[in-house]
Amino acid sequence: TEISMPTDLTELIITLERTRCLGTCPVYKLTISGDGTVVYEGKDFVKVKGMKKSRVSPLKIREA
């Protein structure tokens, strides 16, 4: 199945979230916006806790 990328990425939001389990599963959320904003929120059982923000080129998002 092929997914077509919209020409306007301003409303694009991609989120990956891992939630709690009965053991020591990592709990975090990663959000990538079409404008290149990347937000990581580490909660439990992760190496980096807290919120971190970064940016990637919107061209890289289009390539993905």
A tleap script that builds the chain and sets N, CA, C and O, in Angstrom:
source leaprc.protein.ff14SB
mol = sequence {
  NTHR GLU ILE SER MET PRO THR ASP LEU THR
  GLU LEU ILE ILE THR LEU GLU ARG THR ARG
  CYS LEU GLY THR CYS PRO VAL TYR LYS LEU
  THR ILE SER GLY ASP GLY THR VAL VAL TYR
  GLU GLY LYS ASP PHE VAL LYS VAL LYS GLY
  MET LYS LYS SER ARG VAL SER PRO LEU LYS
  ILE ARG GLU CALA
}
set mol.1.N position { 0.837 -1.171 0.000 }
set mol.1.CA position { 0.000 0.000 0.000 }
set mol.1.C position { 0.881 1.232 0.000 }
set mol.1.O position { 1.810 1.338 0.801 }
set mol.2.N position { 0.597 2.154 -0.884 }
set mol.2.CA position { 1.367 3.394 -0.963 }
set mol.2.C position { 0.561 4.522 -0.361 }
set mol.2.O position { -0.638 4.646 -0.614 }
set mol.3.N position { 1.226 5.353 0.445 }
set mol.3.CA position { 0.586 6.503 1.069 }
set mol.3.C position { 1.080 7.743 0.357 }
set mol.3.O position { 2.287 7.935 0.211 }
set mol.4.N position { 0.169 8.585 -0.086 }
set mol.4.CA position { 0.592 9.811 -0.759 }
set mol.4.C position { 0.761 10.920 0.267 }
set mol.4.O position { -0.049 11.071 1.181 }
set mol.5.N position { 1.834 11.698 0.096 }
set mol.5.CA position { 2.147 12.782 1.004 }
set mol.5.C position { 1.431 14.041 0.528 }
set mol.5.O position { 1.517 14.380 -0.652 }
set mol.6.N position { 0.724 14.744 1.420 }
set mol.6.CA position { 0.074 15.983 1.005 }
set mol.6.C position { 1.113 17.042 0.635 }
set mol.6.O position { 2.241 17.008 1.128 }
set mol.7.N position { 0.737 17.962 -0.217 }
set mol.7.CA position { 1.680 19.014 -0.617 }
set mol.7.C position { 1.887 20.031 0.489 }
set mol.7.O position { 2.967 20.614 0.584 }
set mol.8.N position { 0.883 20.265 1.332 }
set mol.8.CA position { 0.989 21.198 2.449 }
set mol.8.C position { 1.134 20.404 3.741 }
set mol.8.O position { 0.197 19.732 4.174 }
set mol.9.N position { 2.311 20.484 4.352 }
set mol.9.CA position { 2.571 19.692 5.556 }
set mol.9.C position { 2.312 20.450 6.850 }
set mol.9.O position { 2.597 19.916 7.923 }
set mol.10.N position { 1.788 21.664 6.798 }
set mol.10.CA position { 1.641 22.472 8.004 }
set mol.10.C position { 0.723 21.831 9.042 }
set mol.10.O position { 0.884 22.093 10.234 }
set mol.11.N position { -0.216 21.014 8.637 }
set mol.11.CA position { -1.128 20.382 9.586 }
set mol.11.C position { -0.746 18.938 9.911 }
set mol.11.O position { -1.451 18.261 10.659 }
set mol.12.N position { 0.357 18.472 9.357 }
set mol.12.CA position { 0.801 17.095 9.602 }
set mol.12.C position { 1.367 16.948 11.007 }
set mol.12.O position { 2.197 17.753 11.428 }
set mol.13.N position { 0.928 15.932 11.732 }
set mol.13.CA position { 1.479 15.599 13.047 }
set mol.13.C position { 1.619 14.084 13.106 }
set mol.13.O position { 0.660 13.346 12.885 }
set mol.14.N position { 2.839 13.637 13.410 }
set mol.14.CA position { 3.120 12.211 13.552 }
set mol.14.C position { 3.489 11.974 15.013 }
set mol.14.O position { 4.375 12.646 15.541 }
set mol.15.N position { 2.824 11.029 15.669 }
set mol.15.CA position { 3.074 10.767 17.084 }
set mol.15.C position { 3.338 9.286 17.303 }
set mol.15.O position { 2.629 8.419 16.791 }
set mol.16.N position { 4.389 9.025 18.087 }
set mol.16.CA position { 4.695 7.672 18.549 }
set mol.16.C position { 4.671 7.739 20.067 }
set mol.16.O position { 5.394 8.532 20.671 }
set mol.17.N position { 3.836 6.906 20.685 }
set mol.17.CA position { 3.725 6.929 22.142 }
set mol.17.C position { 3.784 5.510 22.684 }
set mol.17.O position { 3.080 4.613 22.220 }
set mol.18.N position { 4.643 5.336 23.679 }
set mol.18.CA position { 4.711 4.053 24.393 }
set mol.18.C position { 4.202 4.299 25.795 }
set mol.18.O position { 4.642 5.229 26.471 }
set mol.19.N position { 3.266 3.458 26.237 }
set mol.19.CA position { 2.637 3.652 27.541 }
set mol.19.C position { 3.071 2.561 28.521 }
set mol.19.O position { 3.809 1.640 28.171 }
set mol.20.N position { 2.603 2.692 29.723 }
set mol.20.CA position { 2.987 1.782 30.808 }
set mol.20.C position { 2.609 0.328 30.518 }
set mol.20.O position { 1.669 0.030 29.782 }
set mol.21.N position { 3.380 -0.545 31.127 }
set mol.21.CA position { 3.072 -1.972 31.095 }
set mol.21.C position { 3.181 -2.477 32.531 }
set mol.21.O position { 3.315 -1.678 33.458 }
set mol.22.N position { 3.125 -3.767 32.720 }
set mol.22.CA position { 3.216 -4.322 34.071 }
set mol.22.C position { 4.654 -4.405 34.578 }
set mol.22.O position { 4.878 -4.731 35.743 }
set mol.23.N position { 5.626 -4.115 33.721 }
set mol.23.CA position { 7.031 -4.201 34.115 }
set mol.23.C position { 7.724 -2.853 34.001 }
set mol.23.O position { 7.219 -1.831 34.464 }
set mol.24.N position { 8.890 -2.877 33.374 }
set mol.24.CA position { 9.710 -1.671 33.259 }
set mol.24.C position { 9.779 -1.171 31.811 }
set mol.24.O position { 10.845 -0.788 31.329 }
set mol.25.N position { 8.666 -1.181 31.144 }
set mol.25.CA position { 8.622 -0.703 29.757 }
set mol.25.C position { 8.900 0.800 29.714 }
set mol.25.O position { 8.441 1.540 30.584 }
set mol.26.N position { 9.652 1.254 28.704 }
set mol.26.CA position { 9.867 2.692 28.558 }
set mol.26.C position { 8.544 3.418 28.298 }
set mol.26.O position { 7.705 2.942 27.533 }
set mol.27.N position { 8.367 4.571 28.942 }
set mol.27.CA position { 7.176 5.384 28.764 }
set mol.27.C position { 7.628 6.718 28.180 }
set mol.27.O position { 8.305 7.500 28.847 }
set mol.28.N position { 7.250 6.968 26.935 }
set mol.28.CA position { 7.657 8.209 26.283 }
set mol.28.C position { 6.709 8.532 25.140 }
set mol.28.O position { 5.889 7.712 24.727 }
set mol.29.N position { 6.851 9.761 24.641 }
set mol.29.CA position { 6.045 10.214 23.507 }
set mol.29.C position { 6.950 11.042 22.604 }
set mol.29.O position { 7.709 11.885 23.081 }
set mol.30.N position { 6.871 10.804 21.320 }
set mol.30.CA position { 7.647 11.528 20.325 }
set mol.30.C position { 6.670 12.082 19.292 }
set mol.30.O position { 5.881 11.340 18.706 }
set mol.31.N position { 6.734 13.393 19.079 }
set mol.31.CA position { 5.840 14.046 18.122 }
set mol.31.C position { 6.666 14.812 17.103 }
set mol.31.O position { 7.555 15.583 17.462 }
set mol.32.N position { 6.365 14.594 15.834 }
set mol.32.CA position { 7.035 15.294 14.741 }
set mol.32.C position { 5.961 16.048 13.963 }
set mol.32.O position { 4.982 15.459 13.504 }
set mol.33.N position { 6.157 17.347 13.822 }
set mol.33.CA position { 5.206 18.185 13.090 }
set mol.33.C position { 5.716 18.452 11.685 }
set mol.33.O position { 6.914 18.369 11.416 }
set mol.34.N position { 4.797 18.770 10.802 }
set mol.34.CA position { 5.136 19.005 9.414 }
set mol.34.C position { 6.105 20.152 9.184 }
set mol.34.O position { 6.773 20.207 8.152 }
set mol.35.N position { 6.186 21.077 10.150 }
set mol.35.CA position { 7.120 22.197 10.014 }
set mol.35.C position { 8.535 21.842 10.467 }
set mol.35.O position { 9.439 22.677 10.412 }
set mol.36.N position { 8.722 20.595 10.916 }
set mol.36.CA position { 10.046 20.139 11.317 }
set mol.36.C position { 10.278 20.120 12.821 }
set mol.36.O position { 11.350 19.716 13.270 }
set mol.37.N position { 9.302 20.545 13.602 }
set mol.37.CA position { 9.431 20.537 15.061 }
set mol.37.C position { 9.356 19.107 15.577 }
set mol.37.O position { 8.467 18.345 15.195 }
set mol.38.N position { 10.297 18.748 16.452 }
set mol.38.CA position { 10.322 17.420 17.070 }
set mol.38.C position { 10.272 17.621 18.582 }
set mol.38.O position { 11.078 18.367 19.137 }
set mol.39.N position { 9.322 16.952 19.253 }
set mol.39.CA position { 9.191 17.050 20.706 }
set mol.39.C position { 9.241 15.643 21.290 }
set mol.39.O position { 8.480 14.762 20.891 }
set mol.40.N position { 10.155 15.447 22.247 }
set mol.40.CA position { 10.303 14.171 22.960 }
set mol.40.C position { 9.892 14.412 24.402 }
set mol.40.O position { 10.335 15.378 25.023 }
set mol.41.N position { 9.045 13.538 24.938 }
set mol.41.CA position { 8.649 13.603 26.335 }
set mol.41.C position { 8.955 12.256 26.988 }
set mol.41.O position { 8.213 11.293 26.800 }
set mol.42.N position { 10.040 12.186 27.750 }
set mol.42.CA position { 10.411 10.962 28.455 }
set mol.42.C position { 9.814 10.948 29.842 }
set mol.42.O position { 9.940 11.925 30.580 }
set mol.43.N position { 9.163 9.852 30.211 }
set mol.43.CA position { 8.482 9.801 31.508 }
set mol.43.C position { 9.116 8.790 32.453 }
set mol.43.O position { 9.676 9.182 33.476 }
set mol.44.N position { 9.046 7.516 32.144 }
set mol.44.CA position { 9.568 6.483 33.049 }
set mol.44.C position { 10.374 5.453 32.273 }
set mol.44.O position { 10.089 5.162 31.112 }
set mol.45.N position { 11.390 4.906 32.941 }
set mol.45.CA position { 12.218 3.832 32.404 }
set mol.45.C position { 12.866 4.217 31.067 }
set mol.45.O position { 13.000 3.393 30.162 }
set mol.46.N position { 13.260 5.487 30.969 }
set mol.46.CA position { 13.966 5.991 29.791 }
set mol.46.C position { 15.276 6.625 30.250 }
set mol.46.O position { 15.410 7.024 31.407 }
set mol.47.N position { 16.217 6.712 29.356 }
set mol.47.CA position { 17.515 7.302 29.675 }
set mol.47.C position { 17.403 8.812 29.890 }
set mol.47.O position { 18.073 9.369 30.760 }
set mol.48.N position { 16.550 9.476 29.090 }
set mol.48.CA position { 16.368 10.923 29.184 }
set mol.48.C position { 14.927 11.212 29.597 }
set mol.48.O position { 13.992 10.912 28.855 }
set mol.49.N position { 14.749 11.799 30.788 }
set mol.49.CA position { 13.413 12.164 31.260 }
set mol.49.C position { 13.170 13.639 31.011 }
set mol.49.O position { 14.103 14.441 30.969 }
set mol.50.N position { 11.901 13.985 30.845 }
set mol.50.CA position { 11.531 15.372 30.622 }
set mol.50.C position { 11.265 15.650 29.160 }
set mol.50.O position { 11.239 14.745 28.326 }
set mol.51.N position { 11.066 16.942 28.865 }
set mol.51.CA position { 10.740 17.347 27.502 }
set mol.51.C position { 11.975 17.915 26.824 }
set mol.51.O position { 12.704 18.718 27.406 }
set mol.52.N position { 12.199 17.494 25.602 }
set mol.52.CA position { 13.278 17.989 24.762 }
set mol.52.C position { 12.685 18.385 23.427 }
set mol.52.O position { 11.844 17.673 22.879 }
set mol.53.N position { 13.120 19.517 22.903 }
set mol.53.CA position { 12.634 19.975 21.601 }
set mol.53.C position { 13.805 20.104 20.639 }
set mol.53.O position { 14.923 20.438 21.032 }
set mol.54.N position { 13.526 19.835 19.385 }
set mol.54.CA position { 14.526 19.947 18.336 }
set mol.54.C position { 13.807 20.242 17.022 }
set mol.54.O position { 12.582 20.355 16.975 }
set mol.55.N position { 14.595 20.362 15.962 }
set mol.55.CA position { 14.012 20.596 14.638 }
set mol.55.C position { 14.740 19.737 13.611 }
set mol.55.O position { 15.934 19.462 13.736 }
set mol.56.N position { 14.008 19.331 12.618 }
set mol.56.CA position { 14.581 18.676 11.453 }
set mol.56.C position { 14.086 19.432 10.226 }
set mol.56.O position { 13.084 20.143 10.292 }
set mol.57.N position { 14.767 19.283 9.144 }
set mol.57.CA position { 14.358 19.951 7.921 }
set mol.57.C position { 13.025 19.388 7.444 }
set mol.57.O position { 12.852 18.171 7.394 }
set mol.58.N position { 12.082 20.258 7.092 }
set mol.58.CA position { 10.819 19.758 6.531 }
set mol.58.C position { 11.042 18.882 5.294 }
set mol.58.O position { 10.213 18.030 4.977 }
set mol.59.N position { 12.156 19.093 4.601 }
set mol.59.CA position { 12.472 18.236 3.446 }
set mol.59.C position { 12.696 16.795 3.904 }
set mol.59.O position { 12.317 15.858 3.201 }
set mol.60.N position { 13.312 16.607 5.081 }
set mol.60.CA position { 13.524 15.254 5.607 }
set mol.60.C position { 12.188 14.579 5.913 }
set mol.60.O position { 12.038 13.374 5.713 }
set mol.61.N position { 11.235 15.342 6.390 }
set mol.61.CA position { 9.915 14.787 6.661 }
set mol.61.C position { 9.260 14.349 5.362 }
set mol.61.O position { 8.651 13.281 5.291 }
set mol.62.N position { 9.386 15.160 4.359 }
set mol.62.CA position { 8.808 14.808 3.057 }
set mol.62.C position { 9.452 13.563 2.487 }
set mol.62.O position { 8.778 12.770 1.829 }
set mol.63.N position { 10.776 13.366 2.729 }
set mol.63.CA position { 11.478 12.186 2.222 }
set mol.63.C position { 11.024 10.907 2.913 }
set mol.63.O position { 11.065 9.831 2.317 }
set mol.64.N position { 10.591 11.020 4.167 }
set mol.64.CA position { 10.208 9.841 4.932 }
set mol.64.C position { 8.967 9.299 4.426 }
set mol.64.O position { 8.474 8.296 4.942 }
savepdb mol mol.pdb
quit
